[in-house]
Amino acid sequence: MKLTSVLPQIKTDNKVRSKRTEGDSAAKTAVGGTPVSADRVELSTGSQDVRKAREILRQTPDVRLDKVEALKEQIASGEYVVDPHRIADNMLLNLLSESVN
């Protein structure tokens, strides 16, 4: 399933900044007792947004069971009606939108 039309493109600058903190109270000491600087990584806001979006997608179920059950009930009771004109329209729209891109 394509999500490009549902979710806007998220642009990231893909930059990771690394800062060395020397003289920091959290600095570790080496075996000889000399302080070792700690590295710190800061992600750009775009990268943080991508991470949040991935987490939301990971938590979203692939199948909406409530919709599936409702459709099963409609099919079983004979209430489910297929509109061939609507299907044909959607097929043509998809074909046209793919050929434009």
C-alpha positions, 0 to 999 in steps of 0.5 A: 500500500502506498502512503505517499499520497497520505503522508507528506514527504518528510525532508531531513538534512541527515546531519548528525552533530557530535560534540565532545564534552571535556571537563564535563562532570559526567566525563569518564576517567581512563585506567590511568586516571586521566579524564576521557571526553564523552561523545554526545550525538544530537539528531536534527529535528527532521530526523527526530520527526522521522523517528516519531513517524516510524514509531507511530507506524510501528504501533499502527496495525496492518489490518483494521479488524473492525473494518474486516468484521463489518465487511464480513457481516455485510457480505454474509447478510447480502448487504454488500454491494459492489459499484462497478462504476466507482471501481472503474473510476478509481482504477482510471484515477490510479492509472492516470496519477501513476503516469503523471508521476 
